Amino acid sequence: MTTYVTEVPAAPSEQALAHFEAMLAYETDCWDVHESLRAAELDFVLVDVRGPASFAKGHIAGAVNIPHRTMAAERMAAYPADTLFVVYCAGPHCNGANRAAIRLAQLGLSVKMMIGGITGWLDEGFALTGGD
C-alpha cells in the first residue's frame, strides 16, 4: 500500500545527508540563537529585518533593526566583510528574512536565516524586549 507520504520515495541516505547538512549552512533556529546570545562575544550579528514600528513593539534583545528594503552596500559596509548576519522576521508567514538573506548574499555577505522568526521565538518561550 502507498500513502501520500511514500508516494514519492525517500531520497537515498547519502543524498538525504548532503541535503540536511547543507540546510544548516543556510539556517539556524531560535534555540541556537538564544543560547548563542549568552556568549561573552558574539560571532554573528542578529538582524531584525521588519520595519521600525514592528521592531519597537518587540524584538529579540541584542538584535539590530535593518529592514530588508534598506540593506544597501553603503549601510552594510559599516560591518567587517567577514561578518555573519543572522536574519529574522515575523515568522513563517513572512518572507522578509528570505528577502534579506537574498539581499545580503547579493552583496557578498555571509548570512543565515533564523527559522521561525518572532513566532518561533515566542513558541520556544523566549522573551522579547521593547514595546509595552
BALUMLUM-772285 format. One record per atom (N, C-alpha, C): residue in one letter; atom name; x, y, z; residue number from 1. Coordinates in steps of 0.2 Angstrom, whole numbers, plus 5000, padded with zeros to 4 digits. Layout:
// residues N
+------+------+------+------+------+-----+
! type ! atom !    X !    Y !    Z ! seq !
+------+------+------+------+------+-----+
!    A !   CA !    X !    Y !    Z ! NUM !
...
+------+------+------+------+------+-----+
END
This chain:
// residues 132
+------+------+------+------+------+-----+
! type ! atom !    X !    Y !    Z ! seq !
+------+------+------+------+------+-----+
!    M !    N ! 5004 ! 4994 ! 5000 !   1 !
!    M !   CA ! 5000 ! 5000 ! 5000 !   1 !
!    M !    C ! 5004 ! 5006 ! 5000 !   1 !
!    T !    N ! 5003 ! 5011 ! 4996 !   2 !
!    T !   CA ! 5006 ! 5018 ! 4996 !   2 !
!    T !    C ! 5002 ! 5023 ! 4999 !   2 !
!    T !    N ! 5005 ! 5027 ! 5003 !   3 !
!    T !   CA ! 5002 ! 5033 ! 5006 !   3 !
!    T !    C ! 5004 ! 5039 ! 5003 !   3 !
!    Y !    N ! 5001 ! 5045 ! 5004 !   4 !
!    Y !   CA ! 5004 ! 5051 ! 5002 !   4 !
!    Y !    C ! 5011 ! 5052 ! 5004 !   4 !
!    V !    N ! 5013 ! 5050 ! 5010 !   5 !
!    V !   CA ! 5020 ! 5050 ! 5012 !   5 !
!    V !    C ! 5025 ! 5046 ! 5008 !   5 !
!    T !    N ! 5023 ! 5040 ! 5006 !   6 !
!    T !   CA ! 5028 ! 5036 ! 5002 !   6 !
!    T !    C ! 5026 ! 5036 ! 4995 !   6 !
!    E !    N ! 5022 ! 5040 ! 4992 !   7 !
!    E !   CA ! 5020 ! 5041 ! 4985 !   7 !
!    E !    C ! 5026 ! 5043 ! 4981 !   7 !
!    V !    N ! 5030 ! 5047 ! 4984 !   8 !
!    V !   CA ! 5037 ! 5049 ! 4982 !   8 !
!    V !    C ! 5042 ! 5046 ! 4986 !   8 !
!    P !    N ! 5046 ! 5042 ! 4984 !   9 !
!    P !   CA ! 5051 ! 5038 ! 4988 !   9 !
!    P !    C ! 5056 ! 5043 ! 4991 !   9 !
!    A !    N ! 5058 ! 5041 ! 4997 !  10 !
!    A !   CA ! 5063 ! 5045 ! 5001 !  10 !
!    A !    C ! 5070 ! 5045 ! 4997 !  10 !
!    A !    N ! 5073 ! 5050 ! 4997 !  11 !
!    A !   CA ! 5080 ! 5050 ! 4994 !  11 !
!    A !    C ! 5085 ! 5045 ! 4997 !  11 !
!    P !    N ! 5089 ! 5043 ! 4993 !  12 !
!    P !   CA ! 5094 ! 5038 ! 4996 !  12 !
!    P !    C ! 5098 ! 5042 ! 5002 !  12 !
!    S !    N ! 5100 ! 5038 ! 5007 !  13 !
!    S !   CA ! 5103 ! 5041 ! 5013 !  13 !
!    S !    C ! 5109 ! 5046 ! 5012 !  13 !
!    E !    N ! 5113 ! 5044 ! 5007 !  14 !
!    E !   CA ! 5119 ! 5049 ! 5005 !  14 !
!    E !    C ! 5116 ! 5056 ! 5003 !  14 !
!    Q !    N ! 5111 ! 5056 ! 4999 !  15 !
!    Q !   CA ! 5108 ! 5062 ! 4997 !  15 !
!    Q !    C ! 5104 ! 5066 ! 5002 !  15 !
!    A !    N ! 5101 ! 5062 ! 5006 !  16 !
!    A !   CA ! 5097 ! 5065 ! 5012 !  16 !
!    A !    C ! 5103 ! 5068 ! 5017 !  16 !
!    L !    N ! 5108 ! 5065 ! 5018 !  17 !
!    L !   CA ! 5113 ! 5068 ! 5022 !  17 !
!    L !    C ! 5116 ! 5074 ! 5020 !  17 !
!    A !    N ! 5118 ! 5074 ! 5013 !  18 !
!    A !   CA ! 5120 ! 5080 ! 5010 !  18 !
!    A !    C ! 5115 ! 5086 ! 5010 !  18 !
!    H !    N ! 5109 ! 5084 ! 5009 !  19 !
!    H !   CA ! 5104 ! 5089 ! 5009 !  19 !
!    H !    C ! 5103 ! 5092 ! 5016 !  19 !
!    F !    N ! 5102 ! 5088 ! 5021 !  20 !
!    F !   CA ! 5101 ! 5091 ! 5028 !  20 !
!    F !    C ! 5107 ! 5094 ! 5031 !  20 !
!    E !    N ! 5113 ! 5092 ! 5029 !  21 !
!    E !   CA ! 5119 ! 5095 ! 5031 !  21 !
!    E !    C ! 5119 ! 5102 ! 5028 !  21 !
!    A !    N ! 5118 ! 5103 ! 5022 !  22 !
!    A !   CA ! 5118 ! 5109 ! 5018 !  22 !
!    A !    C ! 5113 ! 5114 ! 5021 !  22 !
!    M !    N ! 5107 ! 5112 ! 5023 !  23 !
!    M !   CA ! 5102 ! 5116 ! 5026 !  23 !
!    M !    C ! 5105 ! 5120 ! 5032 !  23 !
!    L !    N ! 5109 ! 5117 ! 5036 !  24 !
!    L !   CA ! 5112 ! 5120 ! 5042 !  24 !
!    L !    C ! 5117 ! 5126 ! 5040 !  24 !
!    A !    N ! 5119 ! 5126 ! 5034 !  25 !
!    A !   CA ! 5123 ! 5131 ! 5031 !  25 !
!    A !    C ! 5119 ! 5137 ! 5030 !  25 !
!    Y !    N ! 5113 ! 5136 ! 5029 !  26 !
!    Y !   CA ! 5108 ! 5142 ! 5027 !  26 !
!    Y !    C ! 5104 ! 5144 ! 5033 !  26 !
!    E !    N ! 5102 ! 5140 ! 5038 !  27 !
!    E !   CA ! 5098 ! 5141 ! 5043 !  27 !
!    E !    C ! 5100 ! 5139 ! 5050 !  27 !
!    T !    N ! 5098 ! 5143 ! 5055 !  28 !
!    T !   CA ! 5099 ! 5141 ! 5062 !  28 !
!    T !    C ! 5092 ! 5142 ! 5065 !  28 !
!    D !    N ! 5091 ! 5140 ! 5071 !  29 !
!    D !   CA ! 5085 ! 5140 ! 5074 !  29 !
!    D !    C ! 5085 ! 5145 ! 5080 !  29 !
!    C !    N ! 5079 ! 5146 ! 5083 !  30 !
!    C !   CA ! 5078 ! 5150 ! 5089 !  30 !
!    C !    C ! 5082 ! 5148 ! 5095 !  30 !
!    W !    N ! 5082 ! 5142 ! 5096 !  31 !
!    W !   CA ! 5085 ! 5139 ! 5102 !  31 !
!    W !    C ! 5093 ! 5140 ! 5101 !  31 !
!    D !    N ! 5096 ! 5139 ! 5096 !  32 !
!    D !   CA ! 5103 ! 5140 ! 5094 !  32 !
!    D !    C ! 5105 ! 5147 ! 5095 !  32 !
!    V !    N ! 5101 ! 5152 ! 5092 !  33 !
!    V !   CA ! 5102 ! 5159 ! 5093 !  33 !
!    V !    C ! 5101 ! 5161 ! 5100 !  33 !
!    H !    N ! 5096 ! 5159 ! 5104 !  34 !
!    H !   CA ! 5095 ! 5161 ! 5111 !  34 !
!    H !    C ! 5101 ! 5159 ! 5115 !  34 !
!    E !    N ! 5103 ! 5153 ! 5114 !  35 !
!    E !   CA ! 5109 ! 5150 ! 5118 !  35 !
!    E !    C ! 5116 ! 5154 ! 5116 !  35 !
!    S !    N ! 5116 ! 5155 ! 5110 !  36 !
!    S !   CA ! 5122 ! 5159 ! 5107 !  36 !
!    S !    C ! 5123 ! 5166 ! 5110 !  36 !
!    L !    N ! 5117 ! 5169 ! 5111 !  37 !
!    L !   CA ! 5117 ! 5176 ! 5113 !  37 !
!    L !    C ! 5119 ! 5177 ! 5120 !  37 !
!    R !    N ! 5120 ! 5171 ! 5124 !  38 !
!    R !   CA ! 5123 ! 5171 ! 5131 !  38 !
!    R !    C ! 5131 ! 5172 ! 5130 !  38 !
!    A !    N ! 5134 ! 5171 ! 5125 !  39 !
!    A !   CA ! 5141 ! 5171 ! 5124 !  39 !
!    A !    C ! 5144 ! 5178 ! 5126 !  39 !
!    A !    N ! 5150 ! 5178 ! 5129 !  40 !
!    A !   CA ! 5153 ! 5185 ! 5130 !  40 !
!    A !    C ! 5154 ! 5189 ! 5124 !  40 !
!    E !    N ! 5156 ! 5185 ! 5119 !  41 !
!    E !   CA ! 5157 ! 5189 ! 5112 !  41 !
!    E !    C ! 5154 ! 5185 ! 5107 !  41 !
!    L !    N ! 5149 ! 5189 ! 5103 !  42 !
!    L !   CA ! 5146 ! 5185 ! 5098 !  42 !
!    L !    C ! 5150 ! 5185 ! 5092 !  42 !
!    D !    N ! 5148 ! 5179 ! 5088 !  43 !
!    D !   CA ! 5152 ! 5178 ! 5081 !  43 !
!    D !    C ! 5147 ! 5179 ! 5076 !  43 !
!    F !    N ! 5142 ! 5183 ! 5077 !  44 !
!    F !   CA ! 5137 ! 5185 ! 5072 !  44 !
!    F !    C ! 5133 ! 5191 ! 5074 !  44 !
!    V !    N ! 5130 ! 5194 ! 5069 !  45 !
!    V !   CA ! 5125 ! 5200 ! 5070 !  45 !
!    V !    C ! 5118 ! 5198 ! 5069 !  45 !
!    L !    N ! 5114 ! 5198 ! 5074 !  46 !
!    L !   CA ! 5107 ! 5196 ! 5074 !  46 !
!    L !    C ! 5103 ! 5202 ! 5071 !  46 !
!    V !    N ! 5100 ! 5201 ! 5065 !  47 !
!    V !   CA ! 5096 ! 5207 ! 5062 !  47 !
!    V !    C ! 5089 ! 5206 ! 5061 !  47 !
!    D !    N ! 5085 ! 5210 ! 5064 !  48 !
!    D !   CA ! 5078 ! 5210 ! 5064 !  48 !
!    D !    C ! 5076 ! 5214 ! 5057 !  48 !
!    V !    N ! 5073 ! 5211 ! 5052 !  49 !
!    V !   CA ! 5073 ! 5214 ! 5046 !  49 !
!    V !    C ! 5066 ! 5217 ! 5045 !  49 !
!    R !    N ! 5062 ! 5217 ! 5050 !  50 !
!    R !   CA ! 5055 ! 5220 ! 5050 !  50 !
!    R !    C ! 5056 ! 5228 ! 5050 !  50 !
!    G !    N ! 5050 ! 5231 ! 5049 !  51 !
!    G !   CA ! 5050 ! 5239 ! 5049 !  51 !
!    G !    C ! 5051 ! 5241 ! 5056 !  51 !
!    P !    N ! 5053 ! 5248 ! 5057 !  52 !
!    P !   CA ! 5055 ! 5251 ! 5064 !  52 !
!    P !    C ! 5049 ! 5250 ! 5068 !  52 !
!    A !    N ! 5043 ! 5251 ! 5066 !  53 !
!    A !   CA ! 5037 ! 5251 ! 5071 !  53 !
!    A !    C ! 5036 ! 5244 ! 5074 !  53 !
!    S !    N ! 5037 ! 5239 ! 5070 !  54 !
!    S !   CA ! 5037 ! 5232 ! 5072 !  54 !
!    S !    C ! 5042 ! 5230 ! 5077 !  54 !
!    F !    N ! 5048 ! 5233 ! 5075 !  55 !
!    F !   CA ! 5054 ! 5232 ! 5080 !  55 !
!    F !    C ! 5053 ! 5235 ! 5086 !  55 !
!    A !    N ! 5050 ! 5241 ! 5086 !  56 !
!    A !   CA ! 5049 ! 5245 ! 5093 !  56 !
!    A !    C ! 5044 ! 5241 ! 5097 !  56 !
!    K !    N ! 5039 ! 5238 ! 5094 !  57 !
!    K !   CA ! 5034 ! 5234 ! 5098 !  57 !
!    K !    C ! 5037 ! 5228 ! 5102 !  57 !
!    G !    N ! 5042 ! 5225 ! 5099 !  58 !
!    G !   CA ! 5045 ! 5220 ! 5102 !  58 !
!    G !    C ! 5050 ! 5216 ! 5098 !  58 !
!    H !    N ! 5056 ! 5215 ! 5100 !  59 !
!    H !   CA ! 5061 ! 5212 ! 5096 !  59 !
!    H !    C ! 5066 ! 5207 ! 5101 !  59 !
!    I !    N ! 5070 ! 5204 ! 5098 !  60 !
!    I !   CA ! 5075 ! 5200 ! 5102 !  60 !
!    I !    C ! 5080 ! 5204 ! 5104 !  60 !
!    A !    N ! 5082 ! 5204 ! 5111 !  61 !
!    A !   CA ! 5087 ! 5208 ! 5114 !  61 !
!    A !    C ! 5093 ! 5206 ! 5111 !  61 !
!    G !    N ! 5097 ! 5212 ! 5109 !  62 !
!    G !   CA ! 5103 ! 5211 ! 5105 !  62 !
!    G !    C ! 5103 ! 5212 ! 5098 !  62 !
!    A !    N ! 5097 ! 5211 ! 5095 !  63 !
!    A !   CA ! 5096 ! 5212 ! 5088 !  63 !
!    A !    C ! 5096 ! 5219 ! 5086 !  63 !
!    V !    N ! 5099 ! 5220 ! 5080 !  64 !
!    V !   CA ! 5099 ! 5227 ! 5077 !  64 !
!    V !    C ! 5093 ! 5227 ! 5072 !  64 !
!    N !    N ! 5090 ! 5233 ! 5070 !  65 !
!    N !   CA ! 5085 ! 5233 ! 5066 !  65 !
!    N !    C ! 5087 ! 5236 ! 5059 !  65 !
!    I !    N ! 5087 ! 5232 ! 5054 !  66 !
!    I !   CA ! 5089 ! 5234 ! 5047 !  66 !
!    I !    C ! 5084 ! 5231 ! 5043 !  66 !
!    P !    N ! 5079 ! 5235 ! 5041 !  67 !
!    P !   CA ! 5073 ! 5232 ! 5037 !  67 !
!    P !    C ! 5076 ! 5230 ! 5030 !  67 !
!    H !    N ! 5074 ! 5224 ! 5028 !  68 !
!    H !   CA ! 5077 ! 5222 ! 5022 !  68 !
!    H !    C ! 5077 ! 5226 ! 5016 !  68 !
!    R !    N ! 5072 ! 5231 ! 5015 !  69 !
!    R !   CA ! 5072 ! 5236 ! 5010 !  69 !
!    R !    C ! 5078 ! 5241 ! 5010 !  69 !
!    T !    N ! 5081 ! 5241 ! 5016 !  70 !
!    T !   CA ! 5086 ! 5246 ! 5017 !  70 !
!    T !    C ! 5093 ! 5243 ! 5017 !  70 !
!    M !    N ! 5094 ! 5237 ! 5015 !  71 !
!    M !   CA ! 5100 ! 5234 ! 5015 !  71 !
!    M !    C ! 5104 ! 5236 ! 5009 !  71 !
!    A !    N ! 5108 ! 5241 ! 5009 !  72 !
!    A !   CA ! 5112 ! 5243 ! 5003 !  72 !
!    A !    C ! 5119 ! 5242 ! 5005 !  72 !
!    A !    N ! 5123 ! 5242 ! 5000 !  73 !
!    A !   CA ! 5130 ! 5241 ! 5001 !  73 !
!    A !    C ! 5133 ! 5246 ! 5006 !  73 !
!    E !    N ! 5131 ! 5253 ! 5005 !  74 !
!    E !   CA ! 5134 ! 5258 ! 5009 !  74 !
!    E !    C ! 5132 ! 5257 ! 5017 !  74 !
!    R !    N ! 5126 ! 5255 ! 5018 !  75 !
!    R !   CA ! 5124 ! 5253 ! 5025 !  75 !
!    R !    C ! 5128 ! 5247 ! 5028 !  75 !
!    M !    N ! 5128 ! 5242 ! 5024 !  76 !
!    M !   CA ! 5131 ! 5236 ! 5027 !  76 !
!    M !    C ! 5139 ! 5236 ! 5027 !  76 !
!    A !    N ! 5142 ! 5241 ! 5024 !  77 !
!    A !   CA ! 5149 ! 5242 ! 5024 !  77 !
!    A !    C ! 5151 ! 5244 ! 5031 !  77 !
!    A !    N ! 5147 ! 5246 ! 5035 !  78 !
!    A !   CA ! 5148 ! 5248 ! 5042 !  78 !
!    A !    C ! 5151 ! 5242 ! 5046 !  78 !
!    Y !    N ! 5150 ! 5236 ! 5043 !  79 !
!    Y !   CA ! 5152 ! 5229 ! 5047 !  79 !
!    Y !    C ! 5158 ! 5226 ! 5043 !  79 !
!    P !    N ! 5162 ! 5223 ! 5047 !  80 !
!    P !   CA ! 5168 ! 5220 ! 5044 !  80 !
!    P !    C ! 5165 ! 5215 ! 5038 !  80 !
!    A !    N ! 5169 ! 5214 ! 5033 !  81 !
!    A !   CA ! 5167 ! 5210 ! 5027 !  81 !
!    A !    C ! 5166 ! 5203 ! 5029 !  81 !
!    D !    N ! 5169 ! 5200 ! 5034 !  82 !
!    D !   CA ! 5168 ! 5193 ! 5036 !  82 !
!    D !    C ! 5162 ! 5192 ! 5041 !  82 !
!    T !    N ! 5158 ! 5197 ! 5043 !  83 !
!    T !   CA ! 5153 ! 5196 ! 5047 !  83 !
!    T !    C ! 5148 ! 5191 ! 5045 !  83 !
!    L !    N ! 5145 ! 5187 ! 5050 !  84 !
!    L !   CA ! 5140 ! 5183 ! 5048 !  84 !
!    L !    C ! 5133 ! 5186 ! 5051 !  84 !
!    F !    N ! 5128 ! 5187 ! 5046 !  85 !
!    F !   CA ! 5122 ! 5190 ! 5048 !  85 !
!    F !    C ! 5117 ! 5185 ! 5049 !  85 !
!    V !    N ! 5113 ! 5185 ! 5055 !  86 !
!    V !   CA ! 5108 ! 5180 ! 5056 !  86 !
!    V !    C ! 5101 ! 5185 ! 5055 !  86 !
!    V !    N ! 5097 ! 5183 ! 5051 !  87 !
!    V !   CA ! 5091 ! 5187 ! 5049 !  87 !
!    V !    C ! 5085 ! 5184 ! 5052 !  87 !
!    Y !    N ! 5080 ! 5188 ! 5054 !  88 !
!    Y !   CA ! 5074 ! 5185 ! 5056 !  88 !
!    Y !    C ! 5068 ! 5190 ! 5054 !  88 !
!    C !    N ! 5062 ! 5188 ! 5054 !  89 !
!    C !   CA ! 5056 ! 5192 ! 5053 !  89 !
!    C !    C ! 5051 ! 5190 ! 5057 !  89 !
!    A !    N ! 5045 ! 5191 ! 5055 !  90 !
!    A !   CA ! 5039 ! 5190 ! 5060 !  90 !
!    A !    C ! 5038 ! 5182 ! 5061 !  90 !
!    G !    N ! 5039 ! 5178 ! 5056 !  91 !
!    G !   CA ! 5038 ! 5171 ! 5057 !  91 !
!    G !    C ! 5037 ! 5168 ! 5050 !  91 !
!    P !    N ! 5035 ! 5162 ! 5050 !  92 !
!    P !   CA ! 5034 ! 5158 ! 5044 !  92 !
!    P !    C ! 5029 ! 5161 ! 5039 !  92 !
!    H !    N ! 5025 ! 5165 ! 5041 !  93 !
!    H !   CA ! 5020 ! 5168 ! 5036 !  93 !
!    H !    C ! 5023 ! 5174 ! 5033 !  93 !
!    C !    N ! 5030 ! 5176 ! 5034 !  94 !
!    C !   CA ! 5033 ! 5182 ! 5032 !  94 !
!    C !    C ! 5039 ! 5180 ! 5028 !  94 !
!    N !    N ! 5040 ! 5183 ! 5022 !  95 !
!    N !   CA ! 5046 ! 5182 ! 5018 !  95 !
!    N !    C ! 5051 ! 5187 ! 5019 !  95 !
!    G !    N ! 5051 ! 5191 ! 5024 !  96 !
!    G !   CA ! 5056 ! 5197 ! 5024 !  96 !
!    G !    C ! 5063 ! 5194 ! 5026 !  96 !
!    A !    N ! 5063 ! 5189 ! 5030 !  97 !
!    A !   CA ! 5070 ! 5186 ! 5031 !  97 !
!    A !    C ! 5073 ! 5183 ! 5025 !  97 !
!    N !    N ! 5069 ! 5180 ! 5021 !  98 !
!    N !   CA ! 5071 ! 5177 ! 5014 !  98 !
!    N !    C ! 5074 ! 5183 ! 5010 !  98 !
!    R !    N ! 5070 ! 5188 ! 5009 !  99 !
!    R !   CA ! 5072 ! 5194 ! 5005 !  99 !
!    R !    C ! 5079 ! 5197 ! 5008 !  99 !
!    A !    N ! 5079 ! 5197 ! 5014 ! 100 !
!    A !   CA ! 5085 ! 5200 ! 5017 ! 100 !
!    A !    C ! 5091 ! 5195 ! 5016 ! 100 !
!    A !    N ! 5090 ! 5189 ! 5017 ! 101 !
!    A !   CA ! 5096 ! 5184 ! 5015 ! 101 !
!    A !    C ! 5098 ! 5185 ! 5008 ! 101 !
!    I !    N ! 5093 ! 5185 ! 5003 ! 102 !
!    I !   CA ! 5095 ! 5186 ! 4996 ! 102 !
!    I !    C ! 5099 ! 5192 ! 4995 ! 102 !
!    R !    N ! 5097 ! 5198 ! 4998 ! 103 !
!    R !   CA ! 5100 ! 5204 ! 4998 ! 103 !
!    R !    C ! 5107 ! 5204 ! 5000 ! 103 !
!    L !    N ! 5108 ! 5201 ! 5006 ! 104 !
!    L !   CA ! 5115 ! 5201 ! 5009 ! 104 !
!    L !    C ! 5119 ! 5196 ! 5005 ! 104 !
!    A !    N ! 5117 ! 5191 ! 5003 ! 105 !
!    A !   CA ! 5121 ! 5186 ! 4998 ! 105 !
!    A !    C ! 5122 ! 5190 ! 4992 ! 105 !
!    Q !    N ! 5118 ! 5194 ! 4989 ! 106 !
!    Q !   CA ! 5119 ! 5198 ! 4983 ! 106 !
!    Q !    C ! 5125 ! 5203 ! 4984 ! 106 !
!    L !    N ! 5125 ! 5205 ! 4991 ! 107 !
!    L !   CA ! 5131 ! 5210 ! 4992 ! 107 !
!    L !    C ! 5137 ! 5206 ! 4994 ! 107 !
!    G !    N ! 5137 ! 5200 ! 4994 ! 108 !
!    G !   CA ! 5143 ! 5196 ! 4995 ! 108 !
!    G !    C ! 5144 ! 5195 ! 5002 ! 108 !
!    L !    N ! 5139 ! 5195 ! 5007 ! 109 !
!    L !   CA ! 5140 ! 5194 ! 5014 ! 109 !
!    L !    C ! 5137 ! 5187 ! 5016 ! 109 !
!    S !    N ! 5140 ! 5185 ! 5021 ! 110 !
!    S !   CA ! 5138 ! 5179 ! 5024 ! 110 !
!    S !    C ! 5131 ! 5179 ! 5028 ! 110 !
!    V !    N ! 5127 ! 5175 ! 5027 ! 111 !
!    V !   CA ! 5120 ! 5175 ! 5030 ! 111 !
!    V !    C ! 5117 ! 5169 ! 5032 ! 111 !
!    K !    N ! 5114 ! 5168 ! 5037 ! 112 !
!    K !   CA ! 5109 ! 5163 ! 5039 ! 112 !
!    K !    C ! 5103 ! 5166 ! 5041 ! 112 !
!    M !    N ! 5097 ! 5162 ! 5040 ! 113 !
!    M !   CA ! 5091 ! 5164 ! 5042 ! 113 !
!    M !    C ! 5089 ! 5160 ! 5049 ! 113 !
!    M !    N ! 5086 ! 5164 ! 5053 ! 114 !
!    M !   CA ! 5083 ! 5161 ! 5059 ! 114 !
!    M !    C ! 5076 ! 5158 ! 5058 ! 114 !
!    I !    N ! 5075 ! 5152 ! 5057 ! 115 !
!    I !   CA ! 5069 ! 5149 ! 5055 ! 115 !
!    I !    C ! 5064 ! 5150 ! 5061 ! 115 !
!    G !    N ! 5058 ! 5152 ! 5059 ! 116 !
!    G !   CA ! 5053 ! 5153 ! 5064 ! 116 !
!    G !    C ! 5052 ! 5160 ! 5066 ! 116 !
!    G !    N ! 5057 ! 5164 ! 5065 ! 117 !
!    G !   CA ! 5056 ! 5171 ! 5066 ! 117 !
!    G !    C ! 5053 ! 5173 ! 5073 ! 117 !
!    I !    N ! 5050 ! 5178 ! 5074 ! 118 !
!    I !   CA ! 5047 ! 5180 ! 5081 ! 118 !
!    I !    C ! 5042 ! 5175 ! 5083 ! 118 !
!    T !    N ! 5038 ! 5172 ! 5079 ! 119 !
!    T !   CA ! 5033 ! 5167 ! 5080 ! 119 !
!    T !    C ! 5037 ! 5161 ! 5084 ! 119 !
!    G !    N ! 5042 ! 5159 ! 5080 ! 120 !
!    G !   CA ! 5046 ! 5153 ! 5083 ! 120 !
!    G !    C ! 5049 ! 5155 ! 5090 ! 120 !
!    W !    N ! 5052 ! 5161 ! 5090 ! 121 !
!    W !   CA ! 5055 ! 5163 ! 5096 ! 121 !
!    W !    C ! 5050 ! 5163 ! 5102 ! 121 !
!    L !    N ! 5044 ! 5166 ! 5101 ! 122 !
!    L !   CA ! 5039 ! 5166 ! 5106 ! 122 !
!    L !    C ! 5036 ! 5159 ! 5108 ! 122 !
!    D !    N ! 5036 ! 5154 ! 5103 ! 123 !
!    D !   CA ! 5034 ! 5147 ! 5103 ! 123 !
!    D !    C ! 5039 ! 5144 ! 5108 ! 123 !
!    E !    N ! 5045 ! 5146 ! 5108 ! 124 !
!    E !   CA ! 5050 ! 5142 ! 5112 ! 124 !
!    E !    C ! 5050 ! 5145 ! 5119 ! 124 !
!    G !    N ! 5046 ! 5150 ! 5120 ! 125 !
!    G !   CA ! 5045 ! 5153 ! 5127 ! 125 !
!    G !    C ! 5050 ! 5158 ! 5129 ! 125 !
!    F !    N ! 5053 ! 5161 ! 5124 ! 126 !
!    F !   CA ! 5058 ! 5166 ! 5125 ! 126 !
!    F !    C ! 5055 ! 5173 ! 5124 ! 126 !
!    A !    N ! 5058 ! 5177 ! 5128 ! 127 !
!    A !   CA ! 5055 ! 5184 ! 5129 ! 127 !
!    A !    C ! 5058 ! 5189 ! 5123 ! 127 !
!    L !    N ! 5054 ! 5194 ! 5122 ! 128 !
!    L !   CA ! 5055 ! 5200 ! 5118 ! 128 !
!    L !    C ! 5057 ! 5206 ! 5122 ! 128 !
!    T !    N ! 5060 ! 5210 ! 5119 ! 129 !
!    T !   CA ! 5062 ! 5217 ! 5123 ! 129 !
!    T !    C ! 5059 ! 5222 ! 5119 ! 129 !
!    G !    N ! 5058 ! 5228 ! 5122 ! 130 !
!    G !   CA ! 5055 ! 5234 ! 5119 ! 130 !
!    G !    C ! 5047 ! 5233 ! 5119 ! 130 !
!    G !    N ! 5044 ! 5238 ! 5117 ! 131 !
!    G !   CA ! 5036 ! 5238 ! 5117 ! 131 !
!    G !    C ! 5034 ! 5239 ! 5124 ! 131 !
!    D !    N ! 5027 ! 5238 ! 5125 ! 132 !
!    D !   CA ! 5024 ! 5240 ! 5131 ! 132 !
!    D !    C ! 5024 ! 5234 ! 5136 ! 132 !
+------+------+------+------+------+-----+
END
